[in-house]
Amino acid sequence: MNDREKKLIFILLGAAFIIVNIFLFTSYNAAKQQKEAMLTKGAKALKKMERELDEAESQRPDQEWLLENPPVVGTHGGVGAELATYTEKSALNNGVTLKKRPSPQREDTEEVGAYRSARVKVLGNASDRELYLWLTDLQAPQQSRSITQLRISPQRDDPARVDCELEVTQWFTPEIEEASVTTD
């Protein structure tokens, strides 16, 4: 082999060495970037999970309270009728004069989830003391009942009395319709 052939082989081997190193470096760099991206994504997912865990821990007392005080099981019509009856009896027991009897509201067909609500609107007239007693009787979280709208205005001809328009909501668990099973 002459000197020129030796130089040519040396140059070819050097070029091959450089090409292989460039290939290995780019492959290593791409793999490293992919692993860093996965690590960043995993770190974000971990932070999100930790945040959700913290939120779940902060909601634990609410969940325990709900397990201890579950809403009644029923239908919208049944719960609405019972709520209207209770609202009227409560008004009479507390000395509130009803200007408009409790009227159940239509069912919200877009409600989803484990619980539904039945609403009753009513208009009453009472003194401050009677009104406060009535409102505290209607507001009963243990029975999943709450006053969700309230408008109080003074009576025009008697400043010692007020007109009160309110909406009372009762939450309930809808009855599960059992599917009929047929056997042959």
C-alpha positions in Angstrom: 0.0 0.0 0.0 1.4 3.3 -0.9 1.3 6.5 1.1 -1.7 7.9 -0.8 -3.8 4.8 -0.1 -2.9 4.9 3.6 -4.0 8.6 3.8 -7.2 7.8 1.9 -8.0 4.9 4.3 -7.2 7.1 7.3 -9.4 9.9 6.0 -12.3 7.4 5.3 -11.9 5.9 8.8 -11.8 9.4 10.3 -14.9 10.4 8.3 -16.7 7.2 9.4 -15.7 7.8 13.0 -17.1 11.3 12.8 -20.4 10.2 11.1 -20.9 7.4 13.7 -20.3 9.9 16.6 -22.7 12.4 15.1 -25.3 9.7 14.7 -24.8 8.5 18.3 -24.8 12.1 19.7 -28.1 13.0 17.9 -29.7 9.7 19.0 -28.6 10.3 22.6 -29.7 13.9 22.5 -33.2 13.0 21.1 -33.6 10.3 23.7 -32.5 12.7 26.5 -35.0 15.3 25.3 -37.8 12.7 25.2 -37.0 11.5 28.7 -36.8 15.1 30.0 -40.3 15.8 28.4 -41.6 12.7 30.0 -40.1 13.7 33.3 -41.7 17.2 33.1 -45.0 15.7 32.1 -44.8 13.3 35.1 -43.9 16.1 37.4 -47.0 18.1 36.3 -49.2 15.1 36.7 -47.8 14.5 40.2 -48.5 18.1 41.2 -52.0 17.9 39.8 -52.6 14.6 41.7 -51.3 16.2 44.9 -53.6 19.2 44.4 -56.6 16.9 43.9 -55.6 14.9 47.0 -55.4 18.1 49.0 -58.9 19.1 47.7 -60.3 15.7 48.5 -58.9 15.9 52.0 -60.5 19.4 52.5 -63.9 17.9 51.3 -63.7 14.9 53.6 -65.8 16.6 56.4 -68.5 17.5 53.9 -68.5 13.9 52.5 -68.7 12.5 56.1 -71.6 14.9 56.9 -73.4 13.8 53.8 -73.0 10.1 54.6 -74.4 10.8 58.1 -77.3 13.0 56.7 -78.3 11.4 53.4 -81.2 13.0 51.4 -84.5 11.1 51.2 -85.2 8.7 48.4 -88.2 9.7 46.2 -89.6 11.2 43.1 -89.7 14.9 42.1 -93.5 15.0 42.4 -93.6 13.3 45.8 -90.8 15.3 47.4 -92.2 18.5 45.9 -95.7 17.8 47.4 -94.2 16.9 50.8 -92.1 20.1 50.7 -95.1 22.3 49.9 -97.2 20.7 52.7 -94.3 21.1 55.2 -93.7 24.8 54.1 -97.4 25.6 54.6 -97.7 23.8 58.0 -94.5 25.5 59.2 -95.9 28.9 58.2 -99.1 28.3 60.1 -97.2 27.0 63.2 -95.1 30.1 63.2 -97.9 32.7 62.7 -97.0 33.6 59.1 -99.9 34.6 56.9 -99.6 33.1 53.4 -100.4 35.5 50.6 -99.7 32.8 48.1 -99.7 29.1 49.0 -96.6 27.1 48.3 -96.4 26.0 44.7 -94.1 23.3 43.6 -91.9 24.3 40.6 -91.2 22.2 37.5 -88.5 19.6 37.6 -85.2 20.6 36.1 -84.6 18.0 33.4 -81.0 19.0 33.0 -80.0 18.1 36.6 -77.5 15.3 36.7 -75.7 13.5 39.4 -76.6 11.4 42.4 -79.0 14.0 43.8 -82.0 16.0 42.4 -83.9 19.0 43.8 -87.5 19.9 44.3 -88.4 23.5 44.7 -91.4 25.4 46.2 -92.1 29.1 45.9 -94.2 30.8 48.5 -95.2 34.4 49.5 -96.0 35.2 53.1 -96.5 38.1 55.5 -95.3 38.2 59.1 -93.7 40.2 61.8 -89.9 40.0 62.1 -90.0 37.5 64.9 -92.5 35.2 63.2 -90.5 35.5 60.0 -87.2 34.5 61.7 -88.8 31.5 63.4 -90.3 30.4 60.1 -87.0 30.8 58.2 -85.0 28.9 60.8 -87.6 26.1 60.7 -87.4 25.9 56.9 -83.6 26.0 56.8 -82.7 22.4 57.8 -79.4 21.0 56.4 -79.9 17.7 58.2 -83.1 17.1 56.1 -81.3 18.4 52.9 -83.6 21.4 52.9 -82.5 24.9 52.3 -83.8 28.4 51.5 -82.3 29.1 48.1 -84.0 32.5 47.3 -85.2 35.1 49.7 -86.7 38.5 49.1 -88.0 40.6 52.1 -89.8 43.9 51.7 -91.6 46.0 54.2 -95.4 46.0 54.2 -96.6 49.4 52.9 -99.4 50.0 55.3 -97.9 48.4 58.5 -94.1 49.0 59.1 -94.1 46.3 61.8 -94.7 43.5 59.2 -92.9 42.4 56.1 -93.7 40.6 52.9 -91.4 37.6 52.2 -91.1 35.8 48.9 -88.9 32.7 49.1 -87.9 29.6 47.4 -87.3 26.4 49.5 -85.3 23.6 47.9 -85.3 20.0 49.1 -82.6 17.6 47.7 -83.4 14.0 47.3 -82.0 10.8 45.8 -84.1 9.7 42.8 -85.7 6.3 43.0 -84.0 3.7 40.9 -86.3 2.0 38.5 -85.6 -1.7 38.5 -85.3 -3.2 35.1 -87.5 -6.2 34.5 -85.6 -9.3 34.0 -87.1 -12.0 31.8 -86.1 -15.6 31.9 -87.0 -18.2 29.4 
